[in-house]
Amino acid sequence: MGVVGLVLLIACANVSNLLLARAAARQRDIALRMAIGASRLRLIRQLLTESFMLAALGAGAGLLFALWGSRLLVRLLSASGKPLEFDLSLDGHLLIFTLSVATITGILFGLVPALKATRVSPNQTLKEGVQSAGTSFSRLNLGAALVVVQEALTLILLVGAGLFVSTINHILHVDAGFDTHNVLIANVDVLTAGVPKERRSSLYADMLEQLRRVPGVLSASSSALTPISGSEWNQWTYPVGKHPASQDDENVYLNRISPGYFHTMGTPMLLGRDFSERDSLAAPKTIVLSETTARTFFGAESPLGKMVGMENEPDKPRDLFRVIGVVKDAKYEALNQGASFKTAFLSASQDAQPWSAVCFEIRSSRGVEGLQPRIRDAITKANQDVSIEFQSFETQVNDSVRQQQVVALLSAFFGALALLLAIMGLYGVTAYSVARRQSEIGIRMALGAQKTAVLWLVMRSVWLMLAIGTLAGTAAALMLGRLVAGLLFGVAANDPVTLAMAALVLATAATVAAFLPARRAASLDPMRALRNE
């Protein structure tokens, strides 16, 4: 909503400049109307009606575009994952909102041009003629001020677009610690099958054995939950004999896995060993730590063989686990989680009361789409009454960053739209300024001014407006960056590269837009300009 509001302000500044230029061209007409008895209030009402009609027509066209664009956006985002379901039908509240915004902007940004257009002296205007009457420095200054505001707002949107595009780029290319390609996830729930807790471990082991026999399956494993699934499990976990610096140091996110889980997920083992068949319910409890957890708990010491405690319910004694391995850090709940996120893994075969739901990860030698029927047959061979849901691991991970993709896509679109509006506004103001100063430029050239001098005369004012707008926009972007810092990943809100690139894009576009009327001024025939005057 903030981005849309900034784009609306830029568009309104453009319309105000348009109305200022139009009012300047109509000054003789307005003066004539006032001379024959039209009141100032009547003329202001007429000009406001025209600006309101512009706003209403623009709002109507924008509403139609929004209805089409919303559906297009949903289709684009649904093509890469689960279909999104939104109610995009038009309702009364939306119509009232659109009408209200159109009315407010039409009146608010049409009022100042209307007031300035009617603040004329009929006698003086009719005597001087349209050319001389139009050279109002206050009007030029107001138009320049609006351009400065446009450039500042555009720079804010360009910086925001750069930050969000950089964020999604960092998220999509982050080292997640696992390989999502050709991995099918089968979520199995045995609650509907009425399997008691004491039989679940053997049933899950039987299902896993059946899955590993399916042709085309390279490896298979089971876990209590899968990464980036929206599910999490954390408990107070700490190294025995060491006191944590804070309670946050005790909070570790857990998963209970079968042997072969790390191989299936593509997570490298850094130290020690994976779980094996000897980690049974009767054997001492074991645990595998992530590298961040091991470093937090034991520093530079080797964690292998060290003991880790885990708090249970208040009336139960703590559990003790021996560290048997360390694996590479892998993302747990989100791809943009912090580097200090601690995880650990427990053995599924050492769980006396397994959950009613289990996740099977199946890595295939080819695509996973055609693997589902054979996987279903293998699971139901162990128990045909269980509930099964399939999900591609790659799709699951991609769906998790859909919000960031939407933000990046929309911010880039609105940044480009704002840049286009700013270019149009700057071009209009520069062309209007050149037209009003035609006689001055003609006199300069008649007295010997070179084309480069005229070009510099026009571009100097453009670059001055650009410099002021860039400074104001940079300051505002730095302040507003704090509001979105929590949405960024891999890039700081005050990233100098993003700020420099946004300023460079704006400066290049503004220079190109202003160069066209400046070149036209430099090519002016001084005799024709003076004859017209």
C-alpha positions as a printed NumPy array, in Angstrom:
array([[  0.   ,   0.   ,   0.   ],
       [  2.903,   2.325,   0.7  ],
       [  4.403,   1.657,  -2.727],
       [  1.042,   2.188,  -4.427],
       [  0.6  ,   5.453,  -2.513],
       [  3.983,   6.727,  -3.739],
       [  3.114,   5.846,  -7.344],
       [ -0.205,   7.673,  -6.934],
       [  1.625,  10.793,  -5.678],
       [  3.982,  10.67 ,  -8.678],
       [  1.04 ,  10.365, -11.065],
       [ -0.768,  13.244,  -9.351],
       [  2.334,  15.432,  -9.617],
       [  2.387,  14.666, -13.34 ],
       [ -1.261,  15.639, -13.74 ],
       [ -0.685,  18.838, -11.746],
       [  2.159,  19.796, -14.064],
       [ -0.054,  19.029, -17.053],
       [ -2.817,  21.234, -15.648],
       [ -0.323,  24.029, -14.903],
       [  0.935,  23.998, -18.49 ],
       [ -2.608,  23.8  , -19.846],
       [ -3.718,  26.709, -17.657],
       [ -0.754,  28.777, -18.857],
       [ -1.73 ,  28.163, -22.466],
       [ -5.329,  29.155, -21.659],
       [ -4.504,  32.342, -19.736],
       [ -5.797,  34.597, -22.478],
       [ -9.019,  32.605, -22.625],
       [ -9.386,  32.752, -18.823],
       [ -8.649,  36.499, -18.799],
       [-11.265,  37.049, -21.506],
       [-13.891,  35.126, -19.524],
       [-13.119,  37.172, -16.408],
       [-13.279,  40.414, -18.441],
       [-16.837,  39.687, -19.601],
       [-18.07 ,  38.894, -16.095],
       [-17.138,  35.301, -15.133],
       [-16.343,  35.022, -11.426],
       [-13.128,  33.44 , -10.195],
       [-15.135,  30.81 ,  -8.304],
       [-16.949,  29.852, -11.503],
       [-13.649,  29.416, -13.376],
       [-12.108,  27.402, -10.522],
       [-15.153,  25.128, -10.569],
       [-14.765,  24.627, -14.313],
       [-11.057,  23.75 , -14.014],
       [-11.714,  21.397, -11.074],
       [-14.415,  19.653, -13.101],
       [-11.887,  19.035, -15.869],
       [ -9.294,  17.669, -13.438],
       [-11.931,  15.472, -11.79 ],
       [-12.913,  14.063, -15.193],
       [ -9.265,  13.204, -15.832],
       [ -9.058,  11.437, -12.462],
       [-12.345,   9.572, -12.995],
       [-11.383,   8.355, -16.47 ],
       [ -7.948,   7.31 , -15.181],
       [ -9.477,   5.488, -12.214],
       [-11.913,   3.647, -14.481],
       [ -9.167,   2.547, -16.853],
       [ -6.947,   1.606, -13.901],
       [ -9.712,  -0.457, -12.332],
       [-10.129,  -2.494, -15.516],
       [ -6.361,  -2.96 , -15.764],
       [ -6.212,  -4.028, -12.108],
       [ -8.873,  -6.701, -12.612],
       [ -6.949,  -8.123, -15.576],
       [ -3.547,  -7.692, -13.929],
       [ -4.626,  -9.414, -10.707],
       [ -5.742, -12.498, -12.584],
       [ -2.529, -12.487, -14.621],
       [ -0.437, -12.222, -11.436],
       [ -2.255, -15.157,  -9.824],
       [ -1.762, -17.286, -12.951],
       [  1.961, -16.465, -13.088],
       [  2.474, -17.381,  -9.438],
       [  0.336, -20.514,  -9.673],
       [  2.389, -21.792, -12.605],
       [  5.418, -22.457, -10.369],
       [  3.714, -24.214,  -7.464],
       [  0.396, -24.887,  -5.818],
       [ -2.497, -22.941,  -7.399],
       [ -3.349, -19.778,  -5.481],
       [ -6.994, -19.153,  -4.716],
       [ -8.174, -15.549,  -4.368],
       [-11.591, -13.987,  -4.696],
       [-10.908, -11.422,  -7.413],
       [-14.53 , -10.517,  -8.074],
       [-15.466,  -6.83 ,  -8.017],
       [-17.42 ,  -5.675,  -4.954],
       [-19.021,  -2.489,  -3.715],
       [-16.325,  -1.655,  -1.213],
       [-13.676,  -1.698,  -3.933],
       [-15.757,   0.571,  -6.154],
       [-16.341,   3.029,  -3.302],
       [-12.641,   3.045,  -2.464],
       [-11.636,   3.67 ,  -6.087],
       [-14.231,   6.431,  -6.487],
       [-13.113,   8.076,  -3.244],
       [ -9.427,   8.057,  -4.224],
       [-10.269,   9.438,  -7.678],
       [-12.386,  12.231,  -6.164],
       [ -9.822,  13.203,  -3.526],
       [ -6.876,  13.235,  -5.933],
       [ -8.872,  15.064,  -8.6  ],
       [ -9.795,  17.856,  -6.206],
       [ -6.569,  18.005,  -4.21 ],
       [ -4.121,  18.049,  -7.12 ],
       [ -6.337,  20.102,  -9.429],
       [ -6.973,  22.858,  -6.91 ],
       [ -3.531,  24.517,  -6.923],
       [ -3.323,  24.757, -10.759],
       [ -6.883,  26.112, -10.791],
       [ -6.061,  28.761,  -8.181],
       [ -2.898,  29.829,  -9.995],
       [ -4.637,  29.914, -13.39 ],
       [ -7.357,  32.275, -12.137],
       [ -4.956,  34.583, -10.281],
       [ -4.523,  36.902, -13.276],
       [ -5.23 ,  40.49 , -14.151],
       [ -7.545,  40.482, -17.211],
       [ -6.417,  43.882, -18.491],
       [ -2.698,  43.157, -18.185],
       [ -3.002,  39.678, -19.676],
       [ -5.018,  40.834, -22.685],
       [ -2.551,  43.674, -23.303],
       [  0.593,  41.544, -23.042],
       [ -0.659,  38.661, -25.161],
       [ -0.38 ,  34.973, -24.618],
       [  3.369,  34.624, -25.165],
       [  4.438,  37.177, -22.618],
       [  1.718,  36.268, -20.139],
       [  2.908,  32.706, -20.048],
       [  6.367,  33.466, -18.746],
       [  5.467,  33.191, -15.072],
       [  8.502,  32.279, -13.022],
       [  6.282,  31.164, -10.124],
       [  4.571,  28.694, -12.408],
       [  7.904,  27.385, -13.664],
       [  9.162,  27.123, -10.104],
       [  6.078,  25.179,  -9.015],
       [  6.486,  22.792, -11.945],
       [ 10.159,  22.323, -11.081],
       [  9.271,  21.64 ,  -7.438],
       [  6.806,  18.973,  -8.522],
       [  9.508,  17.366, -10.691],
       [ 11.901,  17.316,  -7.731],
       [  9.234,  15.568,  -5.642],
       [  8.649,  13.071,  -8.455],
       [ 12.345,  12.255,  -8.711],
       [ 12.687,  11.832,  -4.941],
       [  9.693,   9.486,  -4.779],
       [ 10.896,   7.575,  -7.837],
       [ 14.313,   7.053,  -6.278],
       [ 12.646,   5.639,  -3.136],
       [ 10.712,   3.138,  -5.255],
       [ 13.777,   2.209,  -7.313],
       [ 15.791,   1.587,  -4.153],
       [ 12.945,  -0.518,  -2.728],
       [ 12.686,  -2.515,  -5.948],
       [ 16.441,  -3.098,  -5.921],
       [ 16.408,  -4.277,  -2.302],
       [ 13.528,  -6.711,  -2.78 ],
       [ 14.869,  -8.093,  -6.062],
       [ 18.259,  -8.594,  -4.388],
       [ 16.508, -10.307,  -1.47 ],
       [ 14.696, -12.867,  -3.608],
       [ 17.876, -13.419,  -5.635],
       [ 19.854, -14.172,  -2.452],
       [ 17.088, -16.456,  -1.151],
       [ 16.882, -18.455,  -4.38 ],
       [ 20.658, -18.887,  -4.551],
       [ 21.355, -19.484,  -0.874],
       [ 23.137, -22.703,   0.092],
       [ 20.209, -24.513,   1.738],
       [ 22.271, -27.515,   2.842],
       [ 20.12 , -29.983,   0.881],
       [ 19.318, -30.878,  -2.734],
       [ 15.66 , -30.456,  -3.735],
       [ 15.874, -31.987,  -7.213],
       [ 14.148, -35.332,  -7.91 ],
       [ 12.948, -35.767,  -4.325],
       [  9.362, -36.848,  -3.648],
       [  7.851, -36.447,  -0.185],
       [  5.134, -38.837,   0.929],
       [  3.287, -37.673,   4.043],
       [  1.719, -40.739,   5.676],
       [ -0.8  , -40.649,   8.524],
       [ -1.634, -43.926,  10.296],
       [ -4.21 , -42.43 ,  12.671],
       [ -7.093, -43.347,  10.364],
       [ -5.724, -46.894,  10.144],
       [ -5.898, -47.284,  13.929],
       [ -2.244, -48.374,  14.307],
       [ -1.292, -48.364,  18.034],
       [  1.851, -46.498,  19.141],
       [  3.814, -49.623,  19.984],
       [  3.456, -50.941,  16.407],
       [  4.228, -47.722,  14.549],
       [  8.033, -48.063,  14.585],
       [  7.98 , -51.493,  12.976],
       [  5.333, -50.351,  10.453],
       [  7.4  , -47.318,   9.43 ],
       [ 10.489, -49.494,   9.059],
       [  8.516, -51.953,   6.898],
       [  7.241, -49.127,   4.677],
       [ 10.762, -47.74 ,   4.311],
       [ 12.099, -51.149,   3.293],
       [  9.347, -51.452,   0.65 ],
       [ 10.152, -47.983,  -0.719],
       [ 13.833, -48.784,  -1.143],
       [ 12.895, -51.758,  -3.364],
       [ 10.895, -49.615,  -5.842],
       [ 12.644, -49.465,  -9.263],
       [ 14.106, -46.028,  -9.948],
       [ 14.51 , -45.149,  -6.244],
       [ 18.097, -44.203,  -5.437],
       [ 17.544, -43.787,  -1.696],
       [ 14.709, -43.356,   0.784],
       [ 14.401, -42.213,   4.392],
       [ 11.844, -41.183,   6.964],
       [ 11.58 , -38.185,   9.277],
       [  9.177, -36.603,  11.703],
       [  9.04 , -33.516,   9.492],
       [ 10.7  , -32.157,   6.364],
       [ 12.597, -28.874,   5.927],
       [ 10.692, -25.739,   4.854],
       [  7.358, -27.452,   5.491],
       [  5.815, -24.984,   7.936],
       [  6.185, -27.48 ,  10.802],
       [  8.738, -27.204,  13.581],
       [  9.714, -28.879,  16.856],
       [ 12.041, -27.291,  19.367],
       [ 13.139, -28.099,  22.921],
       [ 15.606, -26.839,  25.498],
       [ 18.824, -28.66 ,  24.683],
       [ 22.22 , -27.966,  26.217],
       [ 25.708, -29.441,  26.616],
       [ 26.07 , -31.325,  29.879],
       [ 28.433, -29.581,  32.283],
       [ 28.293, -26.192,  30.56 ],
       [ 26.085, -23.247,  31.406],
       [ 24.447, -21.466,  28.454],
       [ 24.946, -17.707,  28.137],
       [ 21.196, -17.171,  27.68 ],
       [ 17.991, -19.137,  27.372],
       [ 18.095, -18.645,  23.596],
       [ 21.282, -20.721,  23.498],
       [ 19.27 , -23.679,  24.838],
       [ 16.571, -23.504,  22.14 ],
       [ 17.361, -26.122,  19.486],
       [ 15.107, -27.176,  16.605],
       [ 14.844, -30.955,  16.3  ],
       [ 13.948, -33.652,  13.824],
       [ 13.708, -37.41 ,  14.261],
       [ 15.096, -39.284,  11.278],
       [ 15.93 , -42.74 ,   9.972],
       [ 19.361, -43.915,   8.8  ],
       [ 20.083, -42.614,   5.298],
       [ 18.217, -39.321,   5.769],
       [ 21.3  , -37.164,   5.156],
       [ 22.228, -39.161,   2.064],
       [ 18.718, -38.829,   0.638],
       [ 18.528, -35.09 ,   1.326],
       [ 22.054, -34.426,   0.075],
       [ 23.324, -33.022,   3.387],
       [ 27.051, -33.754,   3.89 ],
       [ 28.278, -35.431,   7.074],
       [ 31.216, -33.403,   8.448],
       [ 32.259, -35.456,  11.499],
       [ 31.43 , -38.851,  12.97 ],
       [ 28.751, -41.135,  11.604],
       [ 25.108, -41.302,  10.62 ],
       [ 22.488, -43.225,  12.582],
       [ 22.531, -46.985,  12.012],
       [ 20.652, -50.117,  13.014],
       [ 22.625, -50.384,  16.238],
       [ 21.011, -47.136,  17.482],
       [ 18.036, -49.152,  18.726],
       [ 15.551, -48.472,  21.48 ],
       [ 17.66 , -50.546,  23.896],
       [ 20.951, -48.77 ,  23.028],
       [ 22.184, -45.512,  24.607],
       [ 20.462, -42.489,  23.059],
       [ 22.387, -40.717,  20.315],
       [ 22.189, -37.334,  18.615],
       [ 23.653, -35.653,  15.52 ],
       [ 24.301, -31.916,  15.7  ],
       [ 24.458, -29.302,  12.974],
       [ 27.773, -27.477,  12.677],
       [ 26.296, -24.289,  14.196],
       [ 24.918, -26.211,  17.178],
       [ 28.215, -28.033,  17.706],
       [ 30.173, -24.79 ,  17.533],
       [ 27.757, -23.029,  19.929],
       [ 27.84 , -25.892,  22.442],
       [ 31.494, -26.926,  22.33 ],
       [ 33.417, -24.176,  20.534],
       [ 36.591, -25.476,  18.887],
       [ 36.48 , -28.778,  20.798],
       [ 35.433, -31.967,  19.037],
       [ 31.801, -32.697,  19.998],
       [ 32.068, -36.436,  19.274],
       [ 31.355, -38.473,  22.398],
       [ 30.173, -35.429,  24.376],
       [ 26.853, -35.565,  26.237],
       [ 23.872, -33.335,  25.491],
       [ 20.875, -32.939,  27.799],
       [ 17.289, -32.311,  26.795],
       [ 14.561, -31.115,  29.14 ],
       [ 11.282, -33.028,  29.26 ],
       [  8.083, -32.251,  31.069],
       [  8.573, -30.938,  34.644],
       [  7.67 , -34.267,  36.281],
       [ 10.008, -36.31 ,  34.055],
       [ 13.815, -36.611,  34.226],
       [ 15.928, -35.067,  31.489],
       [ 17.113, -37.163,  28.557],
       [ 20.826, -37.562,  27.862],
       [ 22.218, -38.085,  24.364],
       [ 25.71 , -38.911,  23.145],
       [ 26.909, -36.929,  20.116],
       [ 27.853, -39.295,  17.288],
       [ 28.137, -36.899,  14.361],
       [ 28.067, -33.392,  12.961],
       [ 26.369, -32.444,   9.667],
       [ 26.483, -29.356,   7.527],
       [ 24.001, -26.618,   8.406],
       [ 20.729, -26.947,   6.504],
       [ 17.719, -24.669,   6.412],
       [ 14.962, -25.774,   8.746],
       [ 11.881, -23.521,   8.698],
       [ 12.727, -20.973,   5.968],
       [ 15.38 , -20.303,   3.345],
       [ 16.05 , -16.872,   4.84 ],
       [ 16.627, -18.061,   8.414],
       [ 19.604, -16.61 ,  10.275],
       [ 23.065, -18.1  ,  10.433],
       [ 22.775, -18.735,  14.197],
       [ 19.829, -21.143,  13.829],
       [ 20.584, -24.334,  15.802],
       [ 19.313, -27.772,  14.773],
       [ 19.878, -31.352,  15.89 ],
       [ 18.683, -34.808,  14.824],
       [ 17.474, -37.808,  16.842],
       [ 17.186, -41.427,  15.787],
       [ 13.714, -42.594,  14.728],
       [ 14.436, -46.123,  15.978],
       [ 14.986, -44.766,  19.521],
       [ 11.498, -43.249,  19.749],
       [  9.248, -45.342,  22.005],
       [  6.1  , -43.399,  21.04 ],
       [  6.294, -42.316,  17.381],
       [  3.912, -39.715,  16.04 ],
       [  0.918, -40.857,  13.999],
       [  2.3  , -38.971,  10.984],
       [  5.606, -39.655,   9.254],
       [  7.323, -38.184,   6.202],
       [  9.101, -40.364,   3.659],
       [ 11.732, -38.753,   1.414],
       [ 12.335, -40.642,  -1.842],
       [ 15.149, -39.629,  -4.181],
       [ 14.679, -40.82 ,  -7.737],
       [ 17.062, -41.193, -10.629],
       [ 14.614, -39.248, -12.807],
       [ 11.552, -37.014, -12.415],
       [  9.245, -37.741,  -9.473],
       [  5.941, -37.14 , -11.282],
       [  5.56 , -40.698, -12.561],
       [  6.817, -42.261,  -9.327],
       [  3.726, -41.66 ,  -7.196],
       [  1.671, -44.773,  -8.17 ],
       [  4.555, -47.136,  -7.382],
       [  5.304, -45.339,  -4.113],
       [  1.643, -45.576,  -3.12 ],
       [  1.617, -49.312,  -3.904],
       [  4.761, -49.844,  -1.821],
       [  3.325, -48.004,   1.208],
       [ -0.11 , -49.633,   1.054],
       [  1.544, -53.041,   0.787],
       [  2.531, -52.542,   4.431],
       [ -0.887, -51.136,   5.429],
       [ -3.62 , -50.289,   2.961],
       [ -5.676, -48.128,   5.34 ],
       [ -3.152, -45.311,   5.834],
       [ -3.634, -41.792,   4.44 ],
       [ -1.026, -40.61 ,   1.903],
       [ -0.3  , -37.171,   0.462],
       [  2.451, -36.484,  -2.085],
       [  4.485, -33.334,  -2.556],
       [  7.549, -32.562,  -4.644],
       [ 10.288, -31.308,  -2.333],
       [ 11.297, -28.708,  -4.924],
       [  7.711, -27.398,  -5.104],
       [  7.484, -27.285,  -1.317],
       [ 10.62 , -25.151,  -1.085],
       [  9.575, -22.889,  -3.977],
       [  6.153, -22.303,  -2.396],
       [  7.841, -21.086,   0.776],
       [  9.337, -18.057,  -1.001],
       [  6.224, -17.102,  -2.928],
       [  5.524, -14.085,  -0.726],
       [  9.015, -12.707,  -1.349],
       [  8.561, -13.342,  -5.072],
       [  5.307, -11.374,  -5.077],
       [  6.942,  -8.478,  -3.223],
       [  9.92 ,  -8.446,  -5.613],
       [  7.712,  -8.671,  -8.705],
       [  5.33 ,  -5.916,  -7.624],
       [  8.071,  -3.607,  -6.354],
       [  9.959,  -3.977,  -9.641],
       [  6.768,  -3.269, -11.62 ],
       [  5.884,  -0.188,  -9.584],
       [  9.482,   1.034,  -9.661],
       [  9.48 ,   0.834, -13.461],
       [  6.071,   2.543, -13.585],
       [  7.308,   5.324, -11.299],
       [ 10.404,   5.808, -13.475],
       [  8.211,   6.078, -16.585],
       [  5.978,   8.657, -14.906],
       [  8.984,  10.653, -13.706],
       [ 10.47 ,  10.671, -17.222],
       [  7.174,  11.897, -18.66 ],
       [  6.912,  14.608, -16.024],
       [ 10.479,  15.824, -16.533],
       [ 10.079,  15.817, -20.303],
       [  6.85 ,  17.801, -20.033],
       [  8.29 ,  20.429, -17.696],
       [ 11.454,  20.827, -19.792],
       [  9.49 ,  21.105, -23.043],
       [  7.133,  23.632, -21.435],
       [ 10.062,  25.672, -20.095],
       [ 11.743,  25.687, -23.511],
       [  8.512,  26.782, -25.202],
       [  7.974,  29.654, -22.755],
       [ 11.606,  30.804, -23.071],
       [ 11.655,  30.606, -26.855],
       [ 12.121,  34.35 , -27.328],
       [ 14.927,  34.465, -24.727],
       [ 16.736,  31.602, -26.436],
       [ 16.243,  33.274, -29.831],
       [ 17.805,  36.516, -28.565],
       [ 20.762,  34.607, -27.053],
       [ 21.405,  32.804, -30.325],
       [ 20.988,  36.013, -32.341],
       [ 23.672,  37.591, -30.152],
       [ 26.079,  34.736, -30.888],
       [ 25.317,  32.001, -28.365],
       [ 26.461,  28.561, -29.574],
       [ 24.274,  25.459, -29.585],
       [ 26.334,  23.895, -26.793],
       [ 25.704,  26.976, -24.623],
       [ 21.935,  26.709, -25.18 ],
       [ 22.072,  22.989, -24.505],
       [ 23.947,  23.625, -21.25 ],
       [ 21.438,  26.359, -20.322],
       [ 18.556,  23.88 , -20.464],
       [ 20.321,  20.826, -19.034],
       [ 21.794,  22.809, -16.132],
       [ 18.363,  23.375, -14.614],
       [ 17.438,  19.742, -15.258],
       [ 20.542,  18.45 , -13.497],
       [ 19.94 ,  20.833, -10.606],
       [ 16.427,  19.429, -10.124],
       [ 17.852,  15.92 , -10.455],
       [ 20.542,  16.575,  -7.821],
       [ 18.021,  17.967,  -5.312],
       [ 15.577,  15.129,  -5.945],
       [ 18.328,  12.505,  -5.649],
       [ 19.574,  13.898,  -2.33 ],
       [ 16.055,  14.095,  -0.894],
       [ 15.167,  10.633,  -2.205],
       [ 18.347,   9.075,  -0.819],
       [ 17.708,  10.544,   2.63 ],
       [ 14.092,   9.335,   2.574],
       [ 15.112,   5.873,   1.314],
       [ 17.603,   5.501,   4.17 ],
       [ 14.938,   6.412,   6.726],
       [ 12.215,   4.229,   5.206],
       [ 14.667,   1.343,   4.801],
       [ 14.413,   0.665,   8.529],
       [ 10.728,  -0.216,   8.081],
       [ 11.49 ,  -3.03 ,   5.605],
       [ 14.774,  -4.25 ,   7.099],
       [ 13.008,  -7.307,   8.557],
       [ 11.841,  -8.352,   5.063],
       [ 15.333,  -8.296,   3.559],
       [ 17.815, -11.147,   3.319],
       [ 21.426, -10.997,   2.183],
       [ 21.286,  -7.228,   1.641],
       [ 21.224,  -4.282,   4.054],
       [ 18.556,  -1.593,   3.922],
       [ 21.297,   1.003,   3.379],
       [ 23.157,  -1.038,   0.761],
       [ 25.397,   1.486,  -1.077],
       [ 25.408,  -0.531,  -4.32 ],
       [ 21.611,  -0.525,  -4.512],
       [ 21.461,   3.201,  -3.716],
       [ 24.111,   3.983,  -6.349],
       [ 22.439,   1.833,  -9.017],
       [ 19.029,   3.415,  -8.362],
       [ 20.528,   6.913,  -8.571],
       [ 22.379,   6.006, -11.791],
       [ 19.221,   4.614, -13.432],
       [ 17.246,   7.719, -12.457],
       [ 19.988,  10.094, -13.632],
       [ 20.353,   8.315, -16.981],
       [ 16.604,   8.247, -17.632],
       [ 16.178,  11.895, -16.593],
       [ 19.076,  13.055, -18.794],
       [ 17.699,  11.228, -21.835],
       [ 14.183,  12.602, -21.227],
       [ 15.395,  16.206, -20.895],
       [ 17.902,  15.994, -23.753],
       [ 15.19 ,  15.823, -26.436],
       [ 13.611,  19.241, -25.706],
       [ 17.075,  20.666, -24.932],
       [ 18.343,  19.604, -28.354],
       [ 15.226,  21.103, -29.933],
       [ 15.994,  24.384, -28.168],
       [ 19.603,  24.299, -29.399],
       [ 18.371,  23.791, -32.98 ],
       [ 16.015,  26.781, -32.808],
       [ 16.062,  29.303, -35.665],
       [ 16.562,  32.666, -33.899],
       [ 14.846,  34.704, -36.649],
       [ 11.733,  32.542, -36.556],
       [ 11.622,  32.682, -32.752],
       [ 11.897,  36.482, -32.725],
       [  9.336,  36.808, -35.538],
       [  6.842,  34.728, -33.549],
       [  7.46 ,  36.91 , -30.498]])
